[in-house]
Amino acid sequence: MSDEYLPHVYESFRVRFPDVSRVLDALGAEAESAGPLDDRTRRLVKLGIAVGAVSEGAVRSNTRKALTLGLSEAEIQQVAVLAINTGGFPAAIAAFSWMVEVFAAQSHEKTDE
């Protein structure tokens, strides 16, 4: 998977504020190792948080990372379904649509290889 999907504003922020970016990266790495959850579970939790926050970029990013970890589309989509009662149907459907777009993009990348 290429880094072409990274938003320009994100890349610009990292260039403009390299010290802040390093601190955020270190915090993220520390949080990843702070407890007993395995990689797949951590990714699903982070995806669920992204869905609840209705954060398109985070949903897309965590969906791509979940696929990289070998999670199935069904496992990823269940996160959106579980969000219906807690986060509301509109947020769940928005997240579901972003997930489906990531799946399609990943399939397209695989056929181009």
MOKA-V120742 format. One record per helix or strand of 3 or more residues. SS is the DSSP state (@ for helix, = for strand). FROM is the first residue (numbers start at 0). TO is the last residue. If there is no record, write none. Layout:
ss=SS from=FROM to=TO
ss=SS from=FROM to=TO
This chain:
ss=@ from=7 to=15
ss=@ from=17 to=31
ss=@ from=38 to=51
ss=@ from=55 to=67
ss=@ from=72 to=86
ss=@ from=88 to=111
